[in-house]
Amino acid sequence: MATNKIEAYHNVLALIGNTPLVKLNKITHDFDGAFYAKVEALNPGHSNKDRIALHIINEAEKNGILKPGCTIIETTSGNTGFSLAMVSIIKGYECVLAVTSKSSPDKINMLRAMGAKVYVCPGHVSADDPRSYYQVAKRLHNEIKGSVYINQYFNELNTDAHYFSTGPEIWKQTKGKITHLVAASGTGGTISGIGRFLKEQNKNIKIIGVDAYGSVLKKYHETQEFDGDEIYPYRIEGLGKNLIPTATDFDVIDHFEKVTDEESAHAARDIAKKEGLFVGYTSGAAVQAVRQLSKTGKFFDKDSFVVIIFCDHGSRYMSKIYSDDWMREQGFFDSKNIEKEKPIEFIR
């Protein structure tokens, strides 16, 4: 029977979630097991942070915390800020963001394009330094009347968003066959929420976190001690921390694997060239972790069904890992890697 019903969404927020699972074929060809990517770049805000932005704001509205005329404030390396700005546009809130200087210029320009007020803070200062993006966000919250501080690092709703959405999606998409989850850990909300849900379905599923050299998460997971001597500057955005976020449920994580800036950058570029998936820095970090773990022969076997979280889209890193100039400036190109790059030919 013919119908005149228009096939359309009420607004962009209806597109959040239900992202696809895509089999990785070439980049994991030599590894034992089957490997799949959960492609979060296909959220409307191009990252997994859409999920937490919508969930936290909806809950704040339900509880009467957010009211018309309020200002949303957050600390972000870029992706959460973009998602919050997007949700704020639809729901009619102002958005003010404290951003680390590690964030790519692409991300900062995107935040401004979405109408957010952006404060760029030094990326390599301690968390309690008044210039840090944590402290700047707190100061702005105290100064701006009627503001609500999202505080994703210490907000249980960050974890809940993935417990109620991403986790069930993965379980359904894999028909319960998943044996391992690999995810970058920053605030820890993604890996903790998904991990908690999956462990409730099958306690034998292994949850593997990806950490950066220069971050404290891996050692804290293993020793329950915060070691400030672990902290030093690194380049990957949205991965690792110089503090311990309460949004991270360390009990559901079985292992942390540390990766380098350089290898993660090349891994991201490899994903684009071998799988046709244009992904961000942390996706490269996750694949690099899988490479390292596969070489040990202790984590995966022929029956492994591994899901890797690809957090965001490569367009946010055009001035960084996808810029040959930036890669050279970081010393990430050697004779072996430079040969892979195809030069631009100008026709005159």
C-alpha positions, 0 to 999 in steps of 0.5 A, spaced: 500 500 500 502 506 498 504 511 503 505 519 503 509 518 510 516 522 509 522 518 511 526 523 515 529 525 522 526 530 526 533 533 527 540 531 527 540 528 534 536 522 532 542 519 528 546 518 534 548 511 535 547 504 532 554 505 528 556 499 524 561 494 525 566 493 519 570 487 518 578 489 518 581 485 512 588 487 510 591 491 516 589 484 521 591 479 515 597 476 519 593 476 526 590 470 529 582 471 530 577 475 526 577 483 527 572 488 527 571 496 527 566 499 531 566 505 526 564 511 531 565 516 526 558 515 523 555 518 528 553 525 526 558 529 530 563 524 527 565 521 534 563 516 540 562 523 544 555 524 541 553 518 545 555 522 552 553 529 550 546 527 548 545 522 554 548 527 560 544 533 557 538 529 557 539 526 564 540 533 566 534 536 563 530 530 566 533 532 573 531 539 573 539 541 572 539 544 565 533 549 564 532 554 558 538 559 558 543 555 561 550 555 559 554 548 558 561 548 560 566 542 559 573 540 559 575 537 552 580 535 547 575 536 542 570 531 540 566 531 547 566 539 545 564 538 538 558 533 540 556 538 546 556 544 541 552 540 536 547 538 542 546 545 545 545 548 538 539 543 537 536 544 545 538 552 545 543 552 550 550 556 550 556 552 550 563 554 553 569 549 552 576 549 555 580 545 550 587 543 551 592 546 546 594 539 544 588 539 540 589 540 533 587 546 529 582 543 525 578 541 532 578 548 535 576 551 528 570 546 528 568 548 535 568 555 533 564 553 527 559 550 531 558 556 535 562 554 542 566 559 546 573 556 546 578 557 551 585 554 549 589 552 555 596 549 555 596 542 554 603 540 558 601 543 565 599 539 571 591 538 572 591 542 578 595 548 575 590 554 574 592 554 567 590 547 565 583 546 562 580 542 568 581 548 572 579 553 567 573 550 566 571 550 574 573 557 574 568 559 568 563 555 571 564 559 578 563 565 574 558 564 569 551 564 572 546 559 570 552 554 568 552 547 568 559 543 568 559 537 564 565 534 568 566 528 563 572 525 567 568 524 573 561 523 571 558 516 572 553 518 566 559 518 561 560 511 563 552 509 563 551 512 556 556 507 553 553 501 558 546 503 555 548 504 548 554 502 545 555 495 549 548 492 547 549 494 540 556 490 540 553 484 543 547 484 538 551 485 532 556 480 534 551 475 536 554 474 543 561 472 539 565 477 541 571 475 545 575 481 546 574 489 546 580 493 545 578 501 546 583 507 547 582 510 554 582 517 556 576 519 560 575 511 561 567 512 559 567 508 553 571 502 555 568 502 562 561 502 560 562 497 554 566 493 558 561 493 564 555 491 559 559 485 556 562 482 562 555 482 565 553 478 558 559 473 559 565 474 564 570 471 560 570 477 555 577 480 555 577 488 556 583 491 553 585 498 554 590 502 550 594 507 554 599 512 552 607 513 554 606 519 558 600 517 562 599 514 568 593 509 567 596 503 566 601 503 572 595 505 576 591 499 574 596 494 575 599 497 582 593 502 584 598 507 585 598 514 582 605 515 579 607 522 577 613 520 575 610 517 569 607 523 566 611 527 560 608 530 554 605 526 548 602 528 542 596 523 542 589 526 543 584 523 547 588 518 550 591 517 557 591 522 562 595 525 568 590 524 573 585 518 575 578 519 572 573 516 576 569 515 570 574 509 569 572 503 572 578 499 572 575 493 575 572 491 568 579 492 564 583 486 564 589 489 561 592 496 559 597 496 553 601 502 552 603 505 545 607 510 542 605 517 538 609 515 532 607 508 531 600 510 532 600 515 527 602 511 522 597 505 524 592 511 523 594 512 516 595 505 514 588 504 516 586 509 511 590 506 506 589 499 507 581 499 509 579 505 506 576 508 513 579 515 514 580 515 522 583 519 527 589 518 532 586 514 537 583 509 532 591 508 530 593 507 537 588 502 538 590 498 532 597 499 534 595 496 541 592 490 537 599 489 533 603 489 539 598 484 543 598 479 537 606 479 536 606 476 543 601 470 542 598 470 548 592 474 547 588 472 541 588 465 537 584 463 531 577 463 535 578 470 537 572 475 535 575 482 537 572 488 536 576 495 536 573 502 537 574 507 532 573 513 536 572 518 531 574 521 524 580 523 520 578 529 518 579 532 525 587 531 524 588 534 517 593 538 520 597 533 524 597 526 523 595 526 515 599 532 514 606 530 511 609 537 514 607 535 521 609 528 521 616 530 518 616 536 524 615 530 529 621 526 526 615 521 524 618 520 517 624 515 516 627 512 510 622 506 510 616 510 512 617 516 507 617 511 501 610 510 502 608 517 501 605 518 494 608 525 492 603 531 489 604 532 482 603 539 479 601 539 472 603 546 469 
